[in-house]
Amino acid sequence: MEPNTQKLIHSFGALADLGQEVADTGDFMEMVRTSLHLLLGTLAIRRGAIIECPTHHLPEDKSTNLLAVWGVGEDYQPKFDVEDADRDLFLKAPDGALLVSALVQSPKSKVQSQNGTGSGSDRVEDVATTAPASSLIFFDRYASQLQQQGFDLIIPMVVRGELTGLVLLGGKASGDPFTADDLEVIKSMVRHIGVGIHTHRLLGEVKQQVVENRRLYEDLRAIYRDTVRAFAAAIDIKDKYTQGHSERVGKYSEIIARELGFGEEEIEGMAIAGYLHDVGKLVVERDIINAPYRIDAKQSSELNRHPAAGYEILSPIHHPYADIPLMAKYHHERMDGRGYPDGLTDEQIPLGAKIVTLADSFDAMTTDRPYKTRRTFDEVILDLRRNTGSQFDPIVVIAFCRALMKELTGETKKRRFAKMLGKNYLDATKDIPLLTQLLAELDPNTQTAAVGSGS
């Protein structure tokens, strides 16, 4: 086989290996180092370096970044400033390669080629001699350093019209000059490397954008939550006897949703629904809301407008969580159809509304009102036993009781119930047996899991 043919096959093999390396989604720095070794090994080049140039989107950042180096001292850490004029020179370089020794000479002088007329190096030198003096600033600053380290050739990595980086190459180990064919192989391999670096940079920018978008999204969610809580506080201020009610209902709803295995966004949505469930009270007369006695039928009818009014208030708002207006509308519906405003039954009532119903009722039972004092825990358990299946959904009651049981048994260290119910309201010694019995009645299969195993 002829030497040129062998060389061509070897070059194509090297390009194939390099393409595979660049396409690999593994370690970026390892890809760059391996690519440099493949490039140097293909033409038996003594030394080389791959340098990343700053993106033109960051004009204040002009310093290059060394990615890989081979064949020079370990302490060599080249760092160049690439000015706009330098960038133009690299982008416009004919043949895509620049010879250091030619560029450092006067642009008006004629430099003899390395290997005679017609060679690739000759064309590179001709480019250097015709470049304007203003475009040689880079080489005026760094030529001495480059030559001291034995770098003869600079190949710009240009991808989609953008200068991605520079490849610095020394001479061949044989001492032979670079031919036109050598330059074509070098430039082909450099293009592969440039694409790999450019792709890595794009992926980094995409990841950064994702992080920034996520941060923005979290900020917006935080603002939304804070606004909802402020709104809930404003609702409760209208009712001087139930201040804090909406926030507690939101927290109880969150606890139940978590126990039911909802996802984090659904859990947050349930909390928001709890905070806003009484928003319709904004349209109810303050005297009715603050009546220190049991209101009459007419006043009760006026108060019962608040679920439908809440739906009308919330519907035009684009909430990040679905069904919040419906949960506000239906939180006074009952399983047996005797609720309001629409008299829905069981499956017609959204699960979220059923959760808010229980959270709302539990807080009403465990807080003092002007016309009654709060119930004892024994009385609450009795109410749940009596009304589960008619007012409350058994699945929701079971989840609520399980969550409360976990706190009483110490399975969870959080004391969310205790903080909302106040000191000394709960008594594990008396309350655990009550919960155990209720859970056994509602779902015998969960009794052991809830109490015995602590799962």
C-alpha positions as a LaTeX table, in Angstrom:
\begin{tabular}{lrrr}
\hline
Residue & $x$ (\AA) & $y$ (\AA) & $z$ (\AA) \\
\hline
Met1 & 0.00 & 0.00 & 0.00 \\
Glu2 & 1.31 & 3.44 & $-0.91$ \\
Pro3 & 2.43 & 5.70 & 1.93 \\
Asn4 & $-0.12$ & 8.39 & 0.99 \\
Thr5 & $-2.93$ & 5.83 & 1.03 \\
Gln6 & $-1.80$ & 4.53 & 4.42 \\
Lys7 & $-1.67$ & 8.08 & 5.70 \\
Leu8 & $-5.18$ & 8.79 & 4.37 \\
Ile9 & $-6.62$ & 5.66 & 6.01 \\
His10 & $-4.86$ & 6.55 & 9.26 \\
Ser11 & $-6.30$ & 10.08 & 9.13 \\
Phe12 & $-9.83$ & 8.85 & 8.49 \\
Gly13 & $-9.49$ & 6.40 & 11.38 \\
Ala14 & $-8.35$ & 9.21 & 13.65 \\
Leu15 & $-11.30$ & 11.37 & 12.57 \\
Ala16 & $-13.70$ & 8.52 & 13.28 \\
Asp17 & $-12.21$ & 8.00 & 16.73 \\
Leu18 & $-12.37$ & 11.71 & 17.42 \\
Gly19 & $-15.99$ & 11.91 & 16.27 \\
Gln20 & $-16.89$ & 9.09 & 18.63 \\
Glu21 & $-15.08$ & 10.79 & 21.49 \\
Val22 & $-16.83$ & 14.12 & 20.88 \\
Ala23 & $-20.22$ & 12.42 & 20.60 \\
Asp24 & $-19.72$ & 10.65 & 23.92 \\
Thr25 & $-21.81$ & 12.21 & 26.69 \\
Gly26 & $-19.24$ & 11.39 & 29.36 \\
Asp27 & $-16.76$ & 13.62 & 31.17 \\
Phe28 & $-16.18$ & 16.85 & 29.22 \\
Met29 & $-12.57$ & 17.46 & 30.30 \\
Glu30 & $-11.67$ & 13.86 & 29.56 \\
Met31 & $-13.16$ & 14.29 & 26.08 \\
Val32 & $-11.00$ & 17.35 & 25.46 \\
Arg33 & $-7.81$ & 15.66 & 26.71 \\
Thr34 & $-8.44$ & 12.54 & 24.64 \\
Ser35 & $-9.23$ & 14.66 & 21.57 \\
Leu36 & $-5.93$ & 16.51 & 21.94 \\
His37 & $-4.01$ & 13.23 & 22.20 \\
Leu38 & $-5.76$ & 11.90 & 19.08 \\
Leu39 & $-4.88$ & 15.07 & 17.17 \\
Leu40 & $-1.25$ & 15.03 & 18.22 \\
Gly41 & $-0.90$ & 11.30 & 17.65 \\
Thr42 & $-2.35$ & 11.43 & 14.12 \\
Leu43 & 0.56 & 13.55 & 12.80 \\
Ala44 & 3.13 & 12.77 & 15.51 \\
Ile45 & 3.11 & 16.35 & 16.78 \\
Arg46 & 5.31 & 17.04 & 19.79 \\
Arg47 & 3.12 & 19.38 & 21.79 \\
Gly48 & $-0.27$ & 21.02 & 21.79 \\
Ala49 & $-2.90$ & 22.86 & 23.79 \\
Ile50 & $-6.64$ & 23.44 & 23.55 \\
Ile51 & $-7.82$ & 26.80 & 24.79 \\
Glu52 & $-11.41$ & 27.96 & 25.18 \\
Cys53 & $-12.20$ & 31.55 & 24.23 \\
Pro54 & $-14.85$ & 33.57 & 26.07 \\
Thr55 & $-18.18$ & 33.92 & 24.33 \\
His56 & $-18.84$ & 37.18 & 22.55 \\
His57 & $-22.03$ & 37.50 & 24.62 \\
Leu58 & $-19.81$ & 38.45 & 27.57 \\
Pro59 & $-17.74$ & 41.38 & 26.29 \\
Glu60 & $-16.33$ & 42.12 & 29.75 \\
Asp61 & $-14.76$ & 38.65 & 29.87 \\
Lys62 & $-11.78$ & 38.46 & 27.50 \\
Ser63 & $-9.57$ & 35.84 & 29.16 \\
Thr64 & $-9.13$ & 32.39 & 27.66 \\
Asn65 & $-9.40$ & 29.14 & 29.61 \\
Leu66 & $-6.89$ & 26.30 & 29.23 \\
Leu67 & $-8.74$ & 22.99 & 28.73 \\
Ala68 & $-5.89$ & 20.61 & 27.85 \\
Val69 & $-2.14$ & 20.75 & 27.23 \\
Trp70 & 0.51 & 18.20 & 26.29 \\
Gly71 & 4.24 & 18.21 & 25.71 \\
Val72 & 5.21 & 21.35 & 27.62 \\
Gly73 & 6.11 & 22.00 & 31.22 \\
Glu74 & 3.45 & 21.13 & 33.79 \\
Asp75 & 3.64 & 24.66 & 35.19 \\
Tyr76 & 2.68 & 26.19 & 31.85 \\
Gln77 & $-0.80$ & 27.66 & 32.18 \\
Pro78 & $-1.39$ & 29.91 & 29.16 \\
Lys79 & $-4.00$ & 32.60 & 29.63 \\
Phe80 & $-4.62$ & 35.10 & 26.87 \\
Asp81 & $-6.81$ & 38.14 & 26.49 \\
Val82 & $-8.69$ & 38.04 & 23.20 \\
Glu83 & $-9.63$ & 41.54 & 22.05 \\
Asp84 & $-12.20$ & 42.27 & 19.35 \\
Ala85 & $-9.43$ & 42.82 & 16.78 \\
Asp86 & $-7.90$ & 39.46 & 17.71 \\
Arg87 & $-11.25$ & 37.76 & 17.36 \\
Asp88 & $-11.70$ & 39.26 & 13.89 \\
Leu89 & $-8.27$ & 38.02 & 12.84 \\
Phe90 & $-9.02$ & 34.47 & 13.95 \\
Leu91 & $-12.50$ & 34.44 & 12.38 \\
Lys92 & $-11.26$ & 35.75 & 9.02 \\
Ala93 & $-8.08$ & 33.71 & 8.75 \\
Pro94 & $-7.94$ & 32.07 & 5.29 \\
Asp95 & $-7.05$ & 28.38 & 5.46 \\
Gly96 & $-8.18$ & 28.42 & 9.08 \\
Ala97 & $-4.60$ & 28.34 & 10.40 \\
Leu98 & $-2.00$ & 30.91 & 11.39 \\
Leu99 & 1.76 & 30.44 & 11.57 \\
Val100 & 3.24 & 32.08 & 14.66 \\
Ser101 & 6.70 & 32.76 & 13.20 \\
Ala102 & 5.20 & 34.56 & 10.19 \\
Leu103 & 2.71 & 36.67 & 12.11 \\
Val104 & 5.24 & 38.14 & 14.50 \\
Gln105 & 7.18 & 39.71 & 11.62 \\
Ser106 & 6.36 & 42.97 & 9.99 \\
Pro107 & 3.19 & 42.70 & 7.89 \\
Lys108 & 5.00 & 44.46 & 5.07 \\
Ser109 & 7.86 & 41.97 & 4.89 \\
Lys110 & 7.80 & 38.91 & 2.68 \\
Val111 & 8.44 & 35.71 & 4.57 \\
Gln112 & 9.82 & 32.62 & 2.88 \\
Ser113 & 7.67 & 29.51 & 3.19 \\
Gln114 & 8.69 & 26.60 & 5.34 \\
Asn115 & 8.60 & 24.07 & 2.57 \\
Gly116 & 8.48 & 25.86 & $-0.75$ \\
Thr117 & 5.72 & 27.46 & $-2.76$ \\
Gly118 & 2.32 & 25.82 & $-2.90$ \\
Ser119 & 2.48 & 24.29 & 0.59 \\
Gly120 & $-0.15$ & 24.81 & 3.22 \\
Ser121 & 2.38 & 26.62 & 5.39 \\
Asp122 & 3.19 & 28.98 & 2.53 \\
Arg123 & $-0.46$ & 30.00 & 2.28 \\
Val124 & $-0.62$ & 30.55 & 6.02 \\
Glu125 & 2.43 & 32.80 & 5.88 \\
Asp126 & 1.02 & 34.77 & 2.98 \\
Val127 & $-2.06$ & 35.50 & 5.09 \\
Ala128 & 0.17 & 36.75 & 7.87 \\
Thr129 & 2.13 & 39.10 & 5.65 \\
Thr130 & $-1.00$ & 40.73 & 4.28 \\
Ala131 & $-2.77$ & 41.16 & 7.64 \\
Pro132 & $-3.12$ & 44.77 & 8.77 \\
Ala133 & $-0.86$ & 45.89 & 11.59 \\
Ser134 & $-3.86$ & 46.51 & 13.88 \\
Ser135 & $-4.77$ & 42.82 & 13.74 \\
Leu136 & $-1.41$ & 41.66 & 15.05 \\
Ile137 & $-1.99$ & 42.93 & 18.60 \\
Phe138 & $-2.46$ & 39.40 & 19.95 \\
Phe139 & 0.87 & 38.24 & 18.56 \\
Asp140 & 2.70 & 41.36 & 19.72 \\
Arg141 & 1.64 & 40.44 & 23.25 \\
Tyr142 & 2.06 & 36.67 & 23.21 \\
Ala143 & 4.45 & 35.70 & 20.38 \\
Ser144 & 7.47 & 35.41 & 22.63 \\
Gln145 & 5.61 & 33.15 & 25.06 \\
Leu146 & 4.25 & 30.95 & 22.25 \\
Gln147 & 7.64 & 30.54 & 20.60 \\
Gln148 & 9.38 & 29.80 & 23.90 \\
Gln149 & 6.99 & 26.91 & 24.46 \\
Gly150 & 7.57 & 25.62 & 20.94 \\
Phe151 & 4.14 & 26.37 & 19.45 \\
Asp152 & 4.34 & 26.88 & 15.70 \\
Leu153 & 0.71 & 26.85 & 14.57 \\
Ile154 & $-2.56$ & 28.35 & 15.80 \\
Ile155 & $-5.83$ & 26.92 & 14.52 \\
Pro156 & $-8.96$ & 28.83 & 15.50 \\
Met157 & $-11.99$ & 26.72 & 16.44 \\
Val158 & $-14.90$ & 28.42 & 14.70 \\
Val159 & $-18.42$ & 27.03 & 15.10 \\
Arg160 & $-21.39$ & 28.78 & 13.47 \\
Gly161 & $-19.43$ & 31.95 & 13.02 \\
Glu162 & $-18.35$ & 32.12 & 16.66 \\
Leu163 & $-14.79$ & 31.77 & 17.94 \\
Thr164 & $-15.03$ & 28.86 & 20.36 \\
Gly165 & $-11.32$ & 28.50 & 21.08 \\
Leu166 & $-7.79$ & 28.06 & 19.81 \\
Val167 & $-5.66$ & 24.97 & 19.25 \\
Leu168 & $-1.92$ & 25.54 & 19.65 \\
Leu169 & 0.39 & 23.03 & 17.94 \\
Gly170 & 4.14 & 22.49 & 17.94 \\
Gly171 & 6.11 & 20.91 & 15.15 \\
Lys172 & 6.22 & 17.29 & 14.08 \\
Ala173 & 8.49 & 14.91 & 15.93 \\
Ser174 & 10.20 & 14.14 & 12.60 \\
Gly175 & 11.07 & 17.78 & 12.03 \\
Asp176 & 9.24 & 17.72 & 8.68 \\
Pro177 & 7.14 & 20.77 & 7.84 \\
Phe178 & 3.34 & 20.62 & 7.71 \\
Thr179 & 1.95 & 19.95 & 4.25 \\
Ala180 & $-1.32$ & 21.13 & 2.79 \\
Asp181 & $-2.77$ & 17.66 & 3.46 \\
Asp182 & $-1.61$ & 17.85 & 7.07 \\
Leu183 & $-3.42$ & 21.15 & 7.50 \\
Glu184 & $-6.65$ & 19.69 & 6.10 \\
Val185 & $-6.50$ & 16.81 & 8.58 \\
Ile186 & $-5.69$ & 19.18 & 11.42 \\
Lys187 & $-8.52$ & 21.56 & 10.56 \\
Ser188 & $-11.01$ & 18.69 & 10.24 \\
Met189 & $-10.08$ & 17.36 & 13.66 \\
Val190 & $-10.12$ & 20.84 & 15.17 \\
Arg191 & $-13.63$ & 21.38 & 13.82 \\
His192 & $-14.74$ & 18.19 & 15.60 \\
Ile193 & $-13.20$ & 19.39 & 18.84 \\
Gly194 & $-14.74$ & 22.83 & 18.40 \\
Val195 & $-18.20$ & 21.32 & 17.96 \\
Gly196 & $-17.73$ & 19.29 & 21.14 \\
Ile197 & $-16.74$ & 22.38 & 23.13 \\
His198 & $-19.49$ & 24.48 & 21.57 \\
Thr199 & $-22.07$ & 21.82 & 22.38 \\
His200 & $-20.84$ & 21.59 & 25.97 \\
Arg201 & $-21.08$ & 25.37 & 26.24 \\
Leu202 & $-24.64$ & 25.36 & 24.87 \\
Leu203 & $-25.65$ & 22.63 & 27.29 \\
Gly204 & $-24.16$ & 24.65 & 30.12 \\
Glu205 & $-26.13$ & 27.71 & 29.04 \\
Val206 & $-29.31$ & 25.64 & 28.80 \\
Lys207 & $-28.73$ & 24.19 & 32.28 \\
Gln208 & $-28.07$ & 27.66 & 33.64 \\
Gln209 & $-31.25$ & 28.92 & 32.03 \\
Val210 & $-33.16$ & 26.01 & 33.54 \\
Val211 & $-31.72$ & 26.88 & 36.96 \\
Glu212 & $-32.65$ & 30.53 & 36.52 \\
Asn213 & $-36.13$ & 29.63 & 35.31 \\
Arg214 & $-36.58$ & 27.29 & 38.25 \\
Arg215 & $-35.41$ & 30.01 & 40.63 \\
Leu216 & $-37.81$ & 32.49 & 39.03 \\
Tyr217 & $-40.62$ & 29.94 & 39.23 \\
Glu218 & $-39.90$ & 29.29 & 42.91 \\
Asp219 & $-39.83$ & 33.03 & 43.58 \\
Leu220 & $-43.19$ & 33.43 & 41.87 \\
Arg221 & $-44.62$ & 30.50 & 43.84 \\
Ala222 & $-43.33$ & 32.01 & 47.07 \\
Ile223 & $-44.92$ & 35.34 & 46.19 \\
Tyr224 & $-48.18$ & 33.53 & 45.36 \\
Arg225 & $-48.11$ & 31.64 & 48.69 \\
Asp226 & $-47.36$ & 34.80 & 50.65 \\
Thr227 & $-50.17$ & 36.62 & 48.84 \\
Val228 & $-52.60$ & 33.79 & 49.60 \\
Arg229 & $-51.64$ & 33.79 & 53.28 \\
Ala230 & $-52.05$ & 37.54 & 53.46 \\
Phe231 & $-55.43$ & 37.20 & 51.78 \\
Ala232 & $-56.43$ & 34.45 & 54.21 \\
Ala233 & $-55.44$ & 36.68 & 57.13 \\
Ala234 & $-57.56$ & 39.48 & 55.65 \\
Ile235 & $-60.53$ & 37.11 & 55.45 \\
Asp236 & $-60.15$ & 36.04 & 59.08 \\
Ile237 & $-59.79$ & 39.61 & 60.30 \\
Lys238 & $-63.43$ & 40.16 & 59.28 \\
Asp239 & $-64.39$ & 37.43 & 61.76 \\
Lys240 & $-62.84$ & 38.43 & 65.08 \\
Tyr241 & $-63.77$ & 35.10 & 66.65 \\
Thr242 & $-61.99$ & 32.89 & 64.13 \\
Gln243 & $-58.72$ & 34.67 & 63.41 \\
Gly244 & $-56.20$ & 32.14 & 62.16 \\
His245 & $-58.96$ & 29.75 & 61.08 \\
Ser246 & $-58.11$ & 29.86 & 57.34 \\
Glu247 & $-54.41$ & 29.24 & 57.93 \\
Arg248 & $-55.14$ & 26.30 & 60.22 \\
Val249 & $-57.55$ & 24.82 & 57.68 \\
Gly250 & $-54.82$ & 25.19 & 55.07 \\
Lys251 & $-52.35$ & 23.34 & 57.29 \\
Tyr252 & $-54.79$ & 20.57 & 58.19 \\
Ser253 & $-55.62$ & 20.14 & 54.49 \\
Glu254 & $-51.91$ & 19.88 & 53.72 \\
Ile255 & $-51.43$ & 17.21 & 56.39 \\
Ile256 & $-54.32$ & 15.12 & 55.06 \\
Ala257 & $-53.14$ & 15.43 & 51.45 \\
Arg258 & $-49.64$ & 14.32 & 52.40 \\
Glu259 & $-51.00$ & 11.32 & 54.31 \\
Leu260 & $-53.05$ & 10.38 & 51.24 \\
Gly261 & $-49.85$ & 10.25 & 49.18 \\
Phe262 & $-50.38$ & 13.34 & 47.04 \\
Gly263 & $-47.44$ & 14.81 & 45.11 \\
Glu264 & $-45.73$ & 17.94 & 46.42 \\
Glu265 & $-47.51$ & 20.29 & 44.03 \\
Glu266 & $-50.89$ & 18.72 & 44.83 \\
Ile267 & $-50.14$ & 19.05 & 48.54 \\
Glu268 & $-49.34$ & 22.71 & 48.12 \\
Gly269 & $-52.50$ & 23.15 & 46.07 \\
Met270 & $-54.54$ & 21.62 & 48.89 \\
Ala271 & $-52.97$ & 23.98 & 51.40 \\
Ile272 & $-53.83$ & 26.95 & 49.17 \\
Ala273 & $-57.43$ & 25.69 & 48.87 \\
Gly274 & $-57.62$ & 25.53 & 52.66 \\
Tyr275 & $-56.30$ & 29.07 & 53.02 \\
Leu276 & $-58.87$ & 30.39 & 50.54 \\
His277 & $-61.90$ & 28.24 & 51.35 \\
Asp278 & $-63.74$ & 31.08 & 53.15 \\
Val279 & $-62.88$ & 33.86 & 50.71 \\
Gly280 & $-66.59$ & 34.18 & 49.90 \\
Lys281 & $-67.20$ & 35.57 & 53.39 \\
Leu282 & $-65.90$ & 38.86 & 52.06 \\
Val283 & $-69.39$ & 39.46 & 50.61 \\
Val284 & $-71.23$ & 38.53 & 53.84 \\
Glu285 & $-72.26$ & 41.23 & 56.29 \\
Arg286 & $-69.80$ & 41.57 & 59.17 \\
Asp287 & $-72.64$ & 41.58 & 61.73 \\
Ile288 & $-73.71$ & 38.11 & 60.60 \\
Ile289 & $-70.18$ & 36.73 & 60.68 \\
Asn290 & $-69.51$ & 38.21 & 64.13 \\
Ala291 & $-72.89$ & 37.41 & 65.68 \\
Pro292 & $-72.26$ & 36.30 & 69.31 \\
Tyr293 & $-75.19$ & 33.91 & 69.12 \\
Arg294 & $-76.60$ & 31.24 & 66.84 \\
Ile295 & $-77.88$ & 33.07 & 63.79 \\
Asp296 & $-81.45$ & 32.70 & 62.55 \\
Ala297 & $-82.60$ & 31.09 & 59.30 \\
Lys298 & $-82.43$ & 34.31 & 57.29 \\
Gln299 & $-78.94$ & 35.13 & 58.50 \\
Ser300 & $-77.92$ & 31.51 & 57.97 \\
Ser301 & $-79.12$ & 31.71 & 54.36 \\
Glu302 & $-77.03$ & 34.85 & 53.87 \\
Leu303 & $-73.97$ & 33.17 & 55.40 \\
Asn304 & $-74.50$ & 30.10 & 53.24 \\
Arg305 & $-73.88$ & 32.26 & 50.17 \\
His306 & $-70.16$ & 32.35 & 50.89 \\
Pro307 & $-69.11$ & 29.06 & 49.14 \\
Ala308 & $-70.69$ & 30.08 & 45.82 \\
Ala309 & $-69.40$ & 33.63 & 46.26 \\
Gly310 & $-65.91$ & 32.24 & 46.87 \\
Tyr311 & $-66.14$ & 30.33 & 43.61 \\
Glu312 & $-67.09$ & 33.51 & 41.75 \\
Ile313 & $-64.18$ & 35.40 & 43.31 \\
Leu314 & $-61.57$ & 32.70 & 42.61 \\
Ser315 & $-62.68$ & 31.50 & 39.15 \\
Pro316 & $-61.24$ & 34.42 & 37.12 \\
Ile317 & $-57.83$ & 33.95 & 38.74 \\
His318 & $-55.31$ & 31.73 & 36.98 \\
His319 & $-54.14$ & 29.51 & 39.84 \\
Pro320 & $-51.04$ & 27.31 & 39.52 \\
Tyr321 & $-53.07$ & 24.49 & 41.03 \\
Ala322 & $-56.28$ & 23.11 & 39.55 \\
Asp323 & $-59.72$ & 23.03 & 41.13 \\
Ile324 & $-59.07$ & 25.59 & 43.90 \\
Pro325 & $-62.29$ & 27.50 & 43.02 \\
Leu326 & $-64.28$ & 24.23 & 43.15 \\
Met327 & $-62.81$ & 23.30 & 46.53 \\
Ala328 & $-63.95$ & 26.66 & 47.89 \\
Lys329 & $-67.40$ & 26.18 & 46.37 \\
Tyr330 & $-67.98$ & 22.65 & 47.64 \\
His331 & $-66.39$ & 22.62 & 51.09 \\
His332 & $-69.87$ & 22.59 & 52.69 \\
Glu333 & $-71.21$ & 19.73 & 50.58 \\
Arg334 & $-71.94$ & 16.43 & 52.32 \\
Met335 & $-71.66$ & 12.80 & 51.30 \\
Asp336 & $-75.39$ & 12.29 & 51.91 \\
Gly337 & $-76.42$ & 15.20 & 49.66 \\
Arg338 & $-77.64$ & 17.45 & 52.49 \\
Gly339 & $-74.91$ & 20.05 & 52.03 \\
Tyr340 & $-74.84$ & 23.29 & 50.08 \\
Pro341 & $-74.76$ & 25.11 & 47.65 \\
Asp342 & $-75.57$ & 22.34 & 45.14 \\
Gly343 & $-76.56$ & 19.34 & 47.29 \\
Leu344 & $-73.92$ & 17.08 & 45.74 \\
Thr345 & $-73.41$ & 13.48 & 46.89 \\
Asp346 & $-70.32$ & 11.33 & 47.39 \\
Glu347 & $-68.66$ & 10.86 & 43.97 \\
Gln348 & $-69.93$ & 14.24 & 42.76 \\
Ile349 & $-67.81$ & 16.02 & 45.35 \\
Pro350 & $-64.12$ & 16.51 & 44.42 \\
Leu351 & $-61.70$ & 14.78 & 46.80 \\
Gly352 & $-60.01$ & 18.12 & 47.47 \\
Ala353 & $-63.29$ & 19.61 & 48.65 \\
Lys354 & $-63.82$ & 16.61 & 50.95 \\
Ile355 & $-60.38$ & 17.24 & 52.47 \\
Val356 & $-61.14$ & 20.91 & 53.10 \\
Thr357 & $-64.54$ & 19.93 & 54.56 \\
Leu358 & $-62.93$ & 17.79 & 57.25 \\
Ala359 & $-60.13$ & 20.30 & 57.92 \\
Asp360 & $-62.72$ & 23.10 & 58.24 \\
Ser361 & $-64.99$ & 21.09 & 60.53 \\
Phe362 & $-62.15$ & 19.85 & 62.73 \\
Asp363 & $-60.91$ & 23.41 & 63.30 \\
Ala364 & $-64.46$ & 24.59 & 64.04 \\
Met365 & $-64.87$ & 21.80 & 66.60 \\
Thr366 & $-61.52$ & 22.50 & 68.29 \\
Thr367 & $-61.69$ & 26.30 & 68.62 \\
Asp368 & $-63.82$ & 28.47 & 70.85 \\
Arg369 & $-66.70$ & 30.33 & 69.26 \\
Pro370 & $-68.80$ & 33.12 & 70.84 \\
Tyr371 & $-71.76$ & 30.79 & 71.33 \\
Lys372 & $-69.88$ & 27.62 & 72.34 \\
Thr373 & $-66.58$ & 26.39 & 73.71 \\
Arg374 & $-64.44$ & 23.96 & 71.80 \\
Arg375 & $-65.08$ & 20.28 & 72.09 \\
Thr376 & $-62.87$ & 17.83 & 73.93 \\
Phe377 & $-60.95$ & 15.29 & 71.87 \\
Asp378 & $-63.35$ & 12.57 & 73.01 \\
Glu379 & $-66.25$ & 14.61 & 71.64 \\
Val380 & $-64.40$ & 15.19 & 68.34 \\
Ile381 & $-63.84$ & 11.45 & 67.91 \\
Leu382 & $-67.53$ & 10.86 & 68.66 \\
Asp383 & $-68.52$ & 13.41 & 65.99 \\
Leu384 & $-66.21$ & 11.81 & 63.43 \\
Arg385 & $-67.64$ & 8.37 & 64.21 \\
Arg386 & $-71.20$ & 9.64 & 63.88 \\
Asn387 & $-70.72$ & 11.68 & 60.70 \\
Thr388 & $-68.23$ & 9.63 & 58.68 \\
Gly389 & $-70.05$ & 8.36 & 55.63 \\
Ser390 & $-72.77$ & 11.00 & 55.84 \\
Gln391 & $-70.82$ & 14.26 & 56.15 \\
Phe392 & $-67.20$ & 13.13 & 55.87 \\
Asp393 & $-65.55$ & 10.75 & 53.40 \\
Pro394 & $-64.15$ & 7.69 & 55.26 \\
Ile395 & $-60.93$ & 7.77 & 53.20 \\
Val396 & $-60.27$ & 11.35 & 54.30 \\
Val397 & $-61.09$ & 10.63 & 57.94 \\
Ile398 & $-58.76$ & 7.61 & 57.96 \\
Ala399 & $-55.91$ & 9.66 & 56.51 \\
Phe400 & $-56.52$ & 12.41 & 59.08 \\
Cys401 & $-56.53$ & 9.97 & 61.97 \\
Arg402 & $-53.39$ & 8.22 & 60.73 \\
Ala403 & $-51.52$ & 11.52 & 60.53 \\
Leu404 & $-52.63$ & 12.44 & 64.05 \\
Met405 & $-51.71$ & 8.97 & 65.30 \\
Lys406 & $-48.17$ & 9.32 & 63.90 \\
Glu407 & $-47.70$ & 12.50 & 65.89 \\
Leu408 & $-49.09$ & 11.05 & 69.11 \\
Thr409 & $-46.98$ & 7.87 & 68.86 \\
Gly410 & $-43.83$ & 9.83 & 68.05 \\
Glu411 & $-43.45$ & 8.28 & 64.60 \\
Thr412 & $-43.12$ & 11.81 & 63.28 \\
Lys413 & $-41.18$ & 14.41 & 65.25 \\
Lys414 & $-43.16$ & 17.28 & 63.82 \\
Arg415 & $-45.75$ & 18.65 & 66.25 \\
Arg416 & $-48.06$ & 20.34 & 63.77 \\
Phe417 & $-51.30$ & 19.30 & 65.47 \\
Ala418 & $-50.01$ & 20.22 & 68.91 \\
Lys419 & $-48.97$ & 23.70 & 67.75 \\
Met420 & $-52.38$ & 24.43 & 66.25 \\
Leu421 & $-54.47$ & 22.84 & 69.01 \\
Gly422 & $-52.52$ & 24.35 & 71.87 \\
Lys423 & $-50.77$ & 22.99 & 74.91 \\
Asn424 & $-52.43$ & 20.14 & 76.81 \\
Tyr425 & $-55.27$ & 19.62 & 74.34 \\
Leu426 & $-53.89$ & 16.29 & 73.15 \\
Asp427 & $-53.03$ & 13.50 & 75.57 \\
Ala428 & $-51.37$ & 10.49 & 73.96 \\
Thr429 & $-52.35$ & 8.16 & 76.82 \\
Lys430 & $-56.09$ & 8.84 & 76.35 \\
Asp431 & $-56.19$ & 9.76 & 72.65 \\
Ile432 & $-54.27$ & 6.89 & 71.04 \\
Pro433 & $-56.84$ & 4.27 & 72.15 \\
Leu434 & $-59.65$ & 6.46 & 70.82 \\
Leu435 & $-57.95$ & 6.81 & 67.45 \\
Thr436 & $-57.08$ & 3.12 & 67.40 \\
Gln437 & $-60.70$ & 2.13 & 67.91 \\
Leu438 & $-62.00$ & 4.58 & 65.30 \\
Leu439 & $-59.44$ & 3.43 & 62.71 \\
Ala440 & $-60.36$ & $-0.21$ & 63.41 \\
Glu441 & $-64.02$ & 0.59 & 62.80 \\
Leu442 & $-63.40$ & 2.53 & 59.60 \\
Asp443 & $-60.79$ & 0.24 & 58.09 \\
Pro444 & $-59.73$ & $-2.85$ & 60.09 \\
Asn445 & $-56.92$ & $-3.59$ & 57.62 \\
Thr446 & $-55.08$ & $-0.39$ & 58.51 \\
Gln447 & $-55.33$ & $-0.68$ & 62.28 \\
Thr448 & $-52.19$ & $-2.76$ & 62.74 \\
Ala449 & $-50.17$ & $-0.70$ & 60.28 \\
Ala450 & $-51.20$ & 2.56 & 61.90 \\
Val451 & $-50.47$ & 1.55 & 65.48 \\
Gly452 & $-48.60$ & $-1.73$ & 65.76 \\
Ser453 & $-45.85$ & $-1.42$ & 63.16 \\
Gly454 & $-45.57$ & 2.36 & 63.15 \\
Ser455 & $-45.30$ & 2.35 & 59.37 \\
\hline
\end{tabular}
